[in-house]
Amino acid sequence: VITCAHVVETALGASFQTLEQVSGSVLVAFPRIDQALAVQARACAWDRDQDLAVLEMEVFAPASAAPAPFATYTDIAAHELRVYGYPPSYQSGIWNLSPILGPNGTGWGQIDSVADSAYRIEHGFSGGPVWDADLRGVVGLVVAADRDPNKRAAYFIPTPYLVGIWPD
């Protein structure tokens, strides 16, 4: 399971100040399969500079769980994205539909939640997959959202970058 390092640090109550891999188990949930199911996992790969962590589950995922396919692409500007997250006020999770604007100066992709979208990407979406409805695959991992509540921008780490770091 790939997610953001800051998500793992938060789950473990760890400091964001260290670049070293944190230790300890976190729970990986499968709410779309079974609300009560959670599996222990530990970080097996870590890149705090890029805010990425790979978790290895201590037992197998449920048989009905399957890896989301990564989409291969060169230009996804204006594609429709679907992102699912768990902001504090929505413990059961919510969907966001947004168009991709394109890459920013860091190489992250920029998402701009449209004004008529019911929910903007915010705290609680981090580490979640960014699903491209046009390509029918994951094109990135949500990593940040603008902290200004009047802004609707969020950012994701593109899958080609993720694959470049951890080809496995």
DRENKE-11594 format. One record per residue (C-alpha): residue number from 1; residue in one letter; chain; z, y, x. Coordinates in steps of 0.05 Angstrom, whole numbers. Layout:
{num = NUM residu = A chaine = A Z = Z Y = Y X = X} $
...
//
This chain:
{num = 1 residu = V chaine = A Z = 0 Y = 0 X = 0} $
{num = 2 residu = I chaine = A Z = -19 Y = 67 X = 29} $
{num = 3 residu = T chaine = A Z = 18 Y = 130 X = 9} $
{num = 4 residu = C chaine = A Z = 45 Y = 195 X = 38} $
{num = 5 residu = A chaine = A Z = 98 Y = 193 X = 92} $
{num = 6 residu = H chaine = A Z = 137 Y = 247 X = 55} $
{num = 7 residu = V chaine = A Z = 140 Y = 203 X = -7} $
{num = 8 residu = V chaine = A Z = 172 Y = 147 X = 34} $
{num = 9 residu = E chaine = A Z = 219 Y = 196 X = 68} $
{num = 10 residu = T chaine = A Z = 241 Y = 224 X = 1} $
{num = 11 residu = A chaine = A Z = 253 Y = 155 X = -27} $
{num = 12 residu = L chaine = A Z = 297 Y = 138 X = 33} $
{num = 13 residu = G chaine = A Z = 333 Y = 205 X = 34} $
{num = 14 residu = A chaine = A Z = 305 Y = 217 X = 104} $
{num = 15 residu = S chaine = A Z = 292 Y = 283 X = 139} $
{num = 16 residu = F chaine = A Z = 222 Y = 312 X = 142} $
{num = 17 residu = Q chaine = A Z = 236 Y = 337 X = 213} $
{num = 18 residu = T chaine = A Z = 223 Y = 272 X = 251} $
{num = 19 residu = L chaine = A Z = 156 Y = 244 X = 271} $
{num = 20 residu = E chaine = A Z = 184 Y = 174 X = 281} $
{num = 21 residu = Q chaine = A Z = 172 Y = 120 X = 230} $
{num = 22 residu = V chaine = A Z = 230 Y = 114 X = 181} $
{num = 23 residu = S chaine = A Z = 264 Y = 47 X = 169} $
{num = 24 residu = G chaine = A Z = 290 Y = 18 X = 105} $
{num = 25 residu = S chaine = A Z = 260 Y = -12 X = 42} $
{num = 26 residu = V chaine = A Z = 230 Y = 26 X = -15} $
{num = 27 residu = L chaine = A Z = 210 Y = 1 X = -83} $
{num = 28 residu = V chaine = A Z = 136 Y = -5 X = -101} $
{num = 29 residu = A chaine = A Z = 128 Y = -5 X = -177} $
{num = 30 residu = F chaine = A Z = 71 Y = -31 X = -220} $
{num = 31 residu = P chaine = A Z = 81 Y = 10 X = -284} $
{num = 32 residu = R chaine = A Z = 11 Y = -3 X = -311} $
{num = 33 residu = I chaine = A Z = 24 Y = -78 X = -307} $
{num = 34 residu = D chaine = A Z = 98 Y = -85 X = -321} $
{num = 35 residu = Q chaine = A Z = 147 Y = -26 X = -330} $
{num = 36 residu = A chaine = A Z = 205 Y = -68 X = -303} $
{num = 37 residu = L chaine = A Z = 170 Y = -96 X = -241} $
{num = 38 residu = A chaine = A Z = 186 Y = -67 X = -172} $
{num = 39 residu = V chaine = A Z = 176 Y = -99 X = -104} $
{num = 40 residu = Q chaine = A Z = 212 Y = -82 X = -39} $
{num = 41 residu = A chaine = A Z = 167 Y = -55 X = 16} $
{num = 42 residu = R chaine = A Z = 175 Y = -28 X = 87} $
{num = 43 residu = A chaine = A Z = 132 Y = 20 X = 128} $
{num = 44 residu = C chaine = A Z = 88 Y = -20 X = 176} $
{num = 45 residu = A chaine = A Z = 44 Y = 38 X = 199} $
{num = 46 residu = W chaine = A Z = 62 Y = 111 X = 203} $
{num = 47 residu = D chaine = A Z = 27 Y = 177 X = 218} $
{num = 48 residu = R chaine = A Z = 75 Y = 235 X = 202} $
{num = 49 residu = D chaine = A Z = 27 Y = 286 X = 231} $
{num = 50 residu = Q chaine = A Z = -24 Y = 268 X = 177} $
{num = 51 residu = D chaine = A Z = 31 Y = 251 X = 125} $
{num = 52 residu = L chaine = A Z = 9 Y = 179 X = 117} $
{num = 53 residu = A chaine = A Z = 47 Y = 113 X = 112} $
{num = 54 residu = V chaine = A Z = 25 Y = 42 X = 101} $
{num = 55 residu = L chaine = A Z = 76 Y = -2 X = 66} $
{num = 56 residu = E chaine = A Z = 79 Y = -78 X = 70} $
{num = 57 residu = M chaine = A Z = 109 Y = -112 X = 9} $
{num = 58 residu = E chaine = A Z = 162 Y = -164 X = 23} $
{num = 59 residu = V chaine = A Z = 133 Y = -209 X = -31} $
{num = 60 residu = F chaine = A Z = 63 Y = -214 X = -61} $
{num = 61 residu = A chaine = A Z = 41 Y = -164 X = -113} $
{num = 62 residu = P chaine = A Z = 34 Y = -190 X = -184} $
{num = 63 residu = A chaine = A Z = -27 Y = -234 X = -194} $
{num = 64 residu = S chaine = A Z = -57 Y = -182 X = -243} $
{num = 65 residu = A chaine = A Z = -51 Y = -126 X = -191} $
{num = 66 residu = A chaine = A Z = -114 Y = -114 X = -151} $
{num = 67 residu = P chaine = A Z = -131 Y = -65 X = -95} $
{num = 68 residu = A chaine = A Z = -168 Y = -4 X = -119} $
{num = 69 residu = P chaine = A Z = -238 Y = -1 X = -88} $
{num = 70 residu = F chaine = A Z = -252 Y = 55 X = -38} $
{num = 71 residu = A chaine = A Z = -316 Y = 93 X = -54} $
{num = 72 residu = T chaine = A Z = -366 Y = 109 X = 2} $
{num = 73 residu = Y chaine = A Z = -395 Y = 178 X = -2} $
{num = 74 residu = T chaine = A Z = -421 Y = 238 X = 36} $
{num = 75 residu = D chaine = A Z = -417 Y = 293 X = -17} $
{num = 76 residu = I chaine = A Z = -372 Y = 290 X = -78} $
{num = 77 residu = A chaine = A Z = -368 Y = 364 X = -95} $
{num = 78 residu = A chaine = A Z = -367 Y = 374 X = -171} $
{num = 79 residu = H chaine = A Z = -351 Y = 301 X = -185} $
{num = 80 residu = E chaine = A Z = -298 Y = 289 X = -238} $
{num = 81 residu = L chaine = A Z = -232 Y = 263 X = -212} $
{num = 82 residu = R chaine = A Z = -176 Y = 226 X = -247} $
{num = 83 residu = V chaine = A Z = -107 Y = 228 X = -216} $
{num = 84 residu = Y chaine = A Z = -44 Y = 196 X = -244} $
{num = 85 residu = G chaine = A Z = 24 Y = 222 X = -224} $
{num = 86 residu = Y chaine = A Z = 98 Y = 223 X = -240} $
{num = 87 residu = P chaine = A Z = 122 Y = 295 X = -241} $
{num = 88 residu = P chaine = A Z = 197 Y = 302 X = -255} $
{num = 89 residu = S chaine = A Z = 187 Y = 323 X = -327} $
{num = 90 residu = Y chaine = A Z = 142 Y = 263 X = -342} $
{num = 91 residu = Q chaine = A Z = 178 Y = 200 X = -318} $
{num = 92 residu = S chaine = A Z = 126 Y = 155 X = -353} $
{num = 93 residu = G chaine = A Z = 68 Y = 189 X = -316} $
{num = 94 residu = I chaine = A Z = 11 Y = 234 X = -335} $
{num = 95 residu = W chaine = A Z = -64 Y = 240 X = -321} $
{num = 96 residu = N chaine = A Z = -100 Y = 300 X = -291} $
{num = 97 residu = L chaine = A Z = -175 Y = 309 X = -296} $
{num = 98 residu = S chaine = A Z = -205 Y = 357 X = -245} $
{num = 99 residu = P chaine = A Z = -269 Y = 372 X = -208} $
{num = 100 residu = I chaine = A Z = -273 Y = 369 X = -132} $
{num = 101 residu = L chaine = A Z = -289 Y = 435 X = -99} $
{num = 102 residu = G chaine = A Z = -302 Y = 405 X = -30} $
{num = 103 residu = P chaine = A Z = -268 Y = 400 X = 38} $
{num = 104 residu = N chaine = A Z = -224 Y = 455 X = 65} $
{num = 105 residu = G chaine = A Z = -214 Y = 476 X = 138} $
{num = 106 residu = T chaine = A Z = -167 Y = 417 X = 152} $
{num = 107 residu = G chaine = A Z = -216 Y = 366 X = 126} $
{num = 108 residu = W chaine = A Z = -175 Y = 353 X = 64} $
{num = 109 residu = G chaine = A Z = -212 Y = 354 X = -2} $
{num = 110 residu = Q chaine = A Z = -193 Y = 409 X = -50} $
{num = 111 residu = I chaine = A Z = -183 Y = 396 X = -124} $
{num = 112 residu = D chaine = A Z = -179 Y = 453 X = -173} $
{num = 113 residu = S chaine = A Z = -148 Y = 435 X = -239} $
{num = 114 residu = V chaine = A Z = -189 Y = 470 X = -291} $
{num = 115 residu = A chaine = A Z = -152 Y = 519 X = -337} $
{num = 116 residu = D chaine = A Z = -162 Y = 476 X = -399} $
{num = 117 residu = S chaine = A Z = -135 Y = 413 X = -364} $
{num = 118 residu = A chaine = A Z = -70 Y = 393 X = -398} $
{num = 119 residu = Y chaine = A Z = -33 Y = 383 X = -332} $
{num = 120 residu = R chaine = A Z = -41 Y = 408 X = -262} $
{num = 121 residu = I chaine = A Z = -29 Y = 366 X = -200} $
{num = 122 residu = E chaine = A Z = 41 Y = 381 X = -176} $
{num = 123 residu = H chaine = A Z = 102 Y = 349 X = -144} $
{num = 124 residu = G chaine = A Z = 102 Y = 277 X = -166} $
{num = 125 residu = F chaine = A Z = 28 Y = 263 X = -154} $
{num = 126 residu = S chaine = A Z = 35 Y = 256 X = -78} $
{num = 127 residu = G chaine = A Z = 11 Y = 191 X = -50} $
{num = 128 residu = G chaine = A Z = -29 Y = 173 X = -111} $
{num = 129 residu = P chaine = A Z = -102 Y = 153 X = -109} $
{num = 130 residu = V chaine = A Z = -157 Y = 202 X = -127} $
{num = 131 residu = W chaine = A Z = -206 Y = 164 X = -172} $
{num = 132 residu = D chaine = A Z = -278 Y = 189 X = -175} $
{num = 133 residu = A chaine = A Z = -305 Y = 174 X = -244} $
{num = 134 residu = D chaine = A Z = -377 Y = 182 X = -220} $
{num = 135 residu = L chaine = A Z = -370 Y = 133 X = -161} $
{num = 136 residu = R chaine = A Z = -320 Y = 88 X = -196} $
{num = 137 residu = G chaine = A Z = -275 Y = 84 X = -136} $
{num = 138 residu = V chaine = A Z = -219 Y = 118 X = -97} $
{num = 139 residu = V chaine = A Z = -243 Y = 177 X = -56} $
{num = 140 residu = G chaine = A Z = -175 Y = 199 X = -28} $
{num = 141 residu = L chaine = A Z = -100 Y = 203 X = -31} $
{num = 142 residu = V chaine = A Z = -64 Y = 263 X = -61} $
{num = 143 residu = V chaine = A Z = -25 Y = 297 X = -5} $
{num = 144 residu = A chaine = A Z = -6 Y = 367 X = -29} $
{num = 145 residu = A chaine = A Z = -8 Y = 417 X = -85} $
{num = 146 residu = D chaine = A Z = -3 Y = 493 X = -83} $
{num = 147 residu = R chaine = A Z = 70 Y = 512 X = -92} $
{num = 148 residu = D chaine = A Z = 52 Y = 574 X = -132} $
{num = 149 residu = P chaine = A Z = 57 Y = 553 X = -205} $
{num = 150 residu = N chaine = A Z = 1 Y = 604 X = -221} $
{num = 151 residu = K chaine = A Z = -47 Y = 567 X = -175} $
{num = 152 residu = R chaine = A Z = -80 Y = 502 X = -196} $
{num = 153 residu = A chaine = A Z = -104 Y = 477 X = -128} $
{num = 154 residu = A chaine = A Z = -85 Y = 410 X = -98} $
{num = 155 residu = Y chaine = A Z = -109 Y = 372 X = -37} $
{num = 156 residu = F chaine = A Z = -126 Y = 301 X = -18} $
{num = 157 residu = I chaine = A Z = -139 Y = 262 X = 45} $
{num = 158 residu = P chaine = A Z = -209 Y = 233 X = 39} $
{num = 159 residu = T chaine = A Z = -218 Y = 157 X = 43} $
{num = 160 residu = P chaine = A Z = -265 Y = 159 X = 104} $
{num = 161 residu = Y chaine = A Z = -208 Y = 191 X = 142} $
{num = 162 residu = L chaine = A Z = -159 Y = 139 X = 116} $
{num = 163 residu = V chaine = A Z = -205 Y = 82 X = 137} $
{num = 164 residu = G chaine = A Z = -215 Y = 115 X = 205} $
{num = 165 residu = I chaine = A Z = -140 Y = 114 X = 217} $
{num = 166 residu = W chaine = A Z = -127 Y = 44 X = 190} $
{num = 167 residu = P chaine = A Z = -191 Y = 3 X = 185} $
{num = 168 residu = D chaine = A Z = -153 Y = -58 X = 160} $
//
